[in-house]
């Protein structure tokens, strides 16, 4: 993690999209496309992990809160994949 406390571009976009006015679904679609690096139309584990990490880090830095460990964010991503990937494909 960046110890500078500065918000990187992904963290900034994640926080801005979350805080901006508008309907929830279009904002989620924009975040989804931002983190769908391979353009597959699907979010794999690495992309989901980075999306969660960026959003959580961005909010924590903005609000001056402690930043959670990588392990706790990874556990959250694993749980999310289990819930989202109901057909258990890659």
Secondary structure by P-SEA (a helix, b strand, c coil): ccccccccaaaaaaaaaaaccccaaaaaaaaaaaacccccccccaaaaaaaaaaaaaaaaaaaccccccaaaaaaaaaaaaaaaaccccc
